[in-house]
Amino acid sequence: QVQLVESGGGLVQPGGSLRLSCAASGGTFSRYTMAWFRQGPGKEREFVAAVSRSGGTTRYADSVKGRFTMSRDGAKNTVYLQMNNLKPEDTAVYYCFRPTGEYWGQGTQVTVSS
């Protein structure tokens, strides 16, 4: 049974930072590409970032390039999303996603507001 559990969301002021975590269980973590998606209020779910199995390759949506960094820790079966210089338009529920098998986490709310 694959489970993805996100944490680290919250309320932050514009320009602030947050680090999201996604702990994976029930599979061989190192075999799979992992990704983050988000869904803002009244919007479609959209791709944010992805990291390769080894962690050596990352890919980002244009809207977050230069501000967000995705990484993974194989020893902890966890992926991270470091979010810097947050903007109000980054407000969304952030979801961890494993493309192989299409597994989603439950989501964590990020709100950027003064």
Residue pairs with C-beta under 8 A, 6 or more apart in sequence:
1 26
2 24
2 25
2 26
2 27
2 98
2 101
2 103
3 24
3 25
3 26
4 22
4 23
4 24
4 96
4 97
4 98
4 103
4 104
4 105
5 22
5 23
5 25
5 96
5 105
5 106
6 20
6 21
6 22
6 94
6 95
6 96
6 105
6 106
6 107
6 108
7 20
7 21
7 22
7 23
7 108
8 18
8 19
8 20
8 21
8 108
9 18
9 20
9 94
9 108
9 109
9 110
10 18
10 109
10 110
10 111
11 111
11 113
12 18
12 86
12 110
12 111
12 112
13 112
13 113
13 114
14 86
14 87
14 88
14 112
14 113
14 114
15 85
15 86
16 86
16 112
17 82
17 83
17 84
17 85
17 86
18 83
18 86
18 110
19 80
19 81
19 82
19 83
20 36
20 80
20 81
20 83
20 94
20 108
20 110
21 78
21 79
21 80
22 34
22 36
22 78
22 79
22 80
22 81
22 96
22 105
23 76
23 77
23 78
24 34
24 77
24 78
24 79
24 96
24 98
25 77
27 98
27 101
29 74
29 77
30 53
30 54
30 74
31 53
31 100
32 53
32 98
32 99
32 100
33 50
33 51
33 52
33 53
33 98
33 99
33 100
34 50
34 51
34 72
34 79
34 96
34 97
34 98
35 47
35 48
35 49
35 50
35 51
35 96
35 97
35 98
35 99
36 48
36 49
36 50
36 70
36 79
36 81
36 94
36 95
36 96
36 97
37 45
37 46
37 47
37 48
37 94
37 95
37 97
38 45
38 46
38 48
38 90
38 92
38 93
38 94
38 95
38 110
39 45
39 46
39 92
39 93
39 95
39 107
40 89
40 91
40 92
41 91
41 92
43 92
45 95
46 61
47 61
48 60
48 61
48 64
48 68
48 81
48 94
49 58
49 59
49 60
49 61
49 64
49 68
49 70
49 81
50 58
50 59
50 70
51 57
51 58
51 70
51 71
51 72
51 79
52 58
55 71
55 72
55 74
58 69
58 70
58 71
60 68
60 70
63 89
64 83
64 90
67 83
67 84
67 85
67 86
68 81
68 82
68 83
68 84
69 81
69 82
69 84
70 79
70 80
70 81
70 82
71 79
71 80
71 82
72 78
72 79
72 80
73 79
73 80
79 96
81 94
83 90
83 110
86 110
86 112
87 112
88 112
88 113
89 112
90 110
90 112
91 110
91 111
91 112
91 113
92 109
92 110
93 107
93 108
93 109
93 110
94 107
94 108
94 109
94 110
95 104
95 105
95 106
95 107
96 104
96 105
97 103
97 104
97 105
